Amino acid sequence: MSTAQFNPEEHLTKLPLRRKNPKTNTWVTQHADYLEVKWRMVWFRQQNSENTKTILLDKIIDTHNQFAYFELQVTDSKGNVELGVGSETGDDFGDYIEKAYTKAYGRALAALGYGTQFAPELEEGDRIADSPISNKSWQKDQKAADLGASITDAQRRAIYAIYNSLSLSEEEMKDIIKDRYEKEDSRLLTKQEASDLIDHLNNLKDTQ
């Protein structure tokens, strides 16, 4: 008996995304079609029954500051290889470590073609993880940012690792920080701004 082909459109959800309006320099909430990572996994496994490989290339887990970062390499049965990176903080999710790993894995699957068109996390400037988030969660994040919690050492290490992998110079990094946050150095970023910067750098990495 043949197995029905996976249809991603049967499993789409609407995901609230916080996007920055460059004209007003404020965050607004929009909604986009989203294929959760668990369904990307089902799709991937249906079409790749053997010779797949997932390698953990890098990770940073800072339980004190509640920050996690993962970089994964996923290989499909045809030998195609893609990288996925993901980070989360405890301000966003209680299970931030699992969410960071899931985001990295989902990015790699999307890069391999499993849900690319339904993966808004690959778009510029979006802040999401695997699960739909309520507007109250975004308000909580903004409140935390307003309180000015400083960038953590783990976040600084993650930023340094990513921009080195992108072959960006220190001056190029400073230009990005000044343009996005109107600050002269990453040490002046808040914890929320640092999380946003990591996602921005991850997006740049995905497009290379």
Helices and strands as residue ranges (DSSP letters): G 8-11, E 13-21, E 26-34, H 37-47, E 53-62, E 67-75, E 81-89, H 96-111, G 116-118, G 120-122, H 135-146, H 153-165, H 170-181, G 186-188, H 191-207
